[in-house]
Amino acid sequence: MSTRTPIMAGNWKMNLNHLEAIAHVQKLAFALADKDYEAVEVAVLPPFTDLRSVQTLVDGDKLRIKYGAQDVSAQDSGAYTGEISGPMLAKLKCTYVVVGHSERRQYHHETDEIVNAKAKAAFKHGLTPILCVGEELDVRKAGEHVTHTLAQVVGGLQDLPAEQAETVVIAYEPVWAIGTGEVCGAEDAQEVCAAIRGKVAELYTQELADKVRIQYGGSVKSGNVAEIMAQADIDGALVGGASLDTDEFVKIVRFRD
Ligand code: PEP
């Protein structure tokens, strides 16, 4: 039995303004009982413009929902128009920050080097990165999905000391399963997540790798989450579309019911 606490994180992407964010988090908190919070860590990852509102709500109502951002600049400050820095996110008391989401890799041409620099920037400011990795459809069809994903893991973790690496959350998100309704079979996801844990053990130690939480992401819904969570090396889900629907997300958090 793993001692890793499951983590369910909702990636809202570019959805919900700050007023909608407040309503959504309030509904979520109301629907989640204390027992859900104890068993599972729950995090929301809103757009930057919502973070202050979510912080006020979480702090004010002492909610146990954690929150974080969907990206961070590798720089601390300066002439980087449109960027948001680690110190800014830390000031908003974010716990997490997503680095290397496939949409950032695809639309903003983020390489493993950039993703690694962002992971380092996160740690420098006390934020925990959720490092996204995963293959495109052609890579999967070519049977190269494990090799491809492990190279992203190695690139993303480059030069991170053990005390940081053991707290990283790694999200395995096959690109072809994101927002498509196409779910990776639970056993196929387990194959890659086990390989990721093996690679982390090779880079550090088995003991450290056993502490790292690995999420699956890609069209997770209430109907498929239990099967995914039954896999030995899957410790949570990074949920996009379904995290915008309170009832669905609550059911995902309660995957054991
Ligand atoms: C995501 O954006 O990380 C994601 C997994 O999206 P979806 O759940 O909508 O596939």
Boltz pocket constraint, residues with backbone or C-beta under 6 A from the ligand:
constraints:
  - pocket:
      binder: B
      contacts: [[A, 11], [A, 13], [A, 173], [A, 177], [A, 178], [A, 179], [A, 180], [A, 181], [A, 217], [A, 218], [A, 219], [A, 220], [A, 238], [A, 239], [A, 240], [A, 241], [A, 242]]
      max_distance: 6.0
